[in-house]
């Protein structure tokens, strides 16, 4: 499979914790579907201190993984919302 485009999409979305509504990331998302994974190279602003953990409530919202050979966060269903 091909690697994701380095430049990526221009539209940014804000990702929030579903439990406490704290902002976690500002992310360049492509397409209009659900947020399943976040490629690390597309994250514009990271508001977390510990990767994959909400800084406010401490809930784990994702797992670190490799998708098509590129580092990414695989989101856990129902733990995040985005606008």
Buried (B, 14 or more C-beta within 10 A) or exposed (E): EEEBEEEBEEEBBBBBBBBEEBBBBBBBBEEEEEBEBBBEBBBEEEBBEEEBBBBBEEBEBBEEEEBEEBEBBBBBEEBBBBE
